[in-house]
Amino acid sequence: MKKTETKRTLAGKNAVELATELEALLKEQFGLRMQSATQQLANTSKLRDVRRSIARVRTLMGQKAREAGQPANAAKGNEGARA
């Protein structure tokens, strides 16, 4: 899937779906970091892609929160700590 298609699909999601997507990406990032630490990660560029996807989702969450008139921190929920 191309990045523009990914952006379109993410933009069409609501805040709850974005939070679910963010949680899945954070879990994937954790798994990839563990694989990297144990020298089992074959495709190291996957870490970069996941990190950028996390940034995309967080950016969209912030934009949607601003559009709704909420502070950006309210959209994060309990995800205040960064991994």
C-alpha positions in Angstrom: 0.0 0.0 0.0 1.3 3.4 -0.9 1.8 6.1 1.7 -0.9 8.3 0.2 -3.4 5.5 0.4 -2.4 5.0 4.0 -2.9 8.7 4.8 -6.3 8.6 3.2 -7.4 5.6 5.2 -6.1 7.1 8.4 -7.8 10.4 7.7 -11.2 8.6 7.3 -11.0 7.1 10.8 -12.6 8.5 13.9 -10.8 9.2 17.2 -11.5 5.8 18.7 -10.2 4.0 15.6 -7.1 6.1 15.5 -6.5 5.3 19.2 -6.8 1.6 18.4 -4.4 2.0 15.4 -1.9 3.8 17.6 -2.1 1.1 20.2 -1.4 -1.6 17.6 1.5 0.4 16.1 3.1 0.9 19.6 2.8 -2.8 20.2 4.4 -3.6 16.9 7.2 -1.1 17.6 7.9 -2.8 20.9 8.1 -6.2 19.2 10.4 -4.9 16.6 12.7 -3.2 19.2 12.9 -6.5 21.1 13.8 -8.4 17.9 16.4 -5.7 17.1 17.9 -6.1 20.6 18.2 -9.9 20.3 19.6 -9.6 16.7 16.6 -11.3 15.2 15.3 -8.4 13.1 16.0 -9.0 9.4 14.3 -5.9 8.0 15.6 -2.9 10.0 13.7 -0.4 7.9 10.5 -1.7 9.3 11.3 0.1 12.6 11.6 3.4 10.8 8.3 2.8 8.9 6.4 2.0 12.1 7.9 5.0 13.9 6.7 7.3 11.1 3.3 5.7 11.1 3.0 6.4 14.8 3.8 10.0 14.1 1.2 10.1 11.4 -1.5 8.8 13.7 -0.6 11.1 16.5 -0.6 14.1 14.1 -4.1 13.2 12.9 -5.3 12.7 16.4 -4.1 16.2 17.3 -5.7 17.7 14.2 -9.0 16.0 14.9 -8.9 17.1 18.6 -8.2 20.7 17.5 -11.1 20.6 15.0 -13.4 19.4 17.8 -12.2 22.1 20.1 -10.5 19.8 22.6 -6.9 20.2 23.8 -4.5 17.8 22.1 -3.7 16.0 25.3 -7.3 14.9 25.7 -7.1 12.9 22.4 -4.1 10.9 23.7 -6.0 9.4 26.6 -3.6 7.3 28.7 -0.8 7.4 26.1 1.0 10.3 27.8 4.2 8.3 28.3 6.3 7.8 25.2 7.9 4.5 24.4 
